[in-house]
Amino acid sequence: MPTSETMAELESLVAALCELESRQGVTPVLVSDPRLVLADDFYVTLCRCAAQRSGRRVRLDLLPGHRLAVIDSVAGKIGRWFSQPWLPPPVASVLNILGRKRILRRLANRLPREARIEATVSVSRPGGPLRELVIGLAGSDDELPRFALAVWLGTKPSLPTVC
């Protein structure tokens, strides 16, 4: 269960995501560092806060590079080992493909009624106030369309080197 401090930080993130979508007309995409694996509770709370703030249904567009936690009662110690941030992303990605549908189903079952998650290769365009609020979930290597804006989690994007 998130603490009140964590909830305040998450609410400010949700406020920024809603602002990007409604005022700037872009699809916000949470881009995570390859070493960052977020718990299911993050997505559940994110959807709950976003639905409350926007008054709309929420859809998470999951791109291939975004890593989900493998941990559940079936996976046990093996799942915890595979979801560790130190596991190289290419290895983690091959292992995660094998269980991705099961992981997605588990996460979808935990989301609030007003939210859903879809695995996709690209995020959707912002739909305006009458459609779902789309929030993309991407890895650092996923390409984003021009109408999407990256919101970095756990790292800062690398700056170009000037010689």
Secondary structure, 3 states (H helix, E strand, C coil): CCCHHHHHHHHHHHHHHHHHHHHCCCEEEEEECCCCCECHHHHHHHHHHHHHHHCCCEEEEECCCCCECCCCCCCHHHHHHHCCCCCCHHHHHHHHHHHHHHHHHHHHHHCCCCEEEEECCCCCCCCCCCCCEEEEEEECCCCCCCCEEEEEECCCCCCCCCC
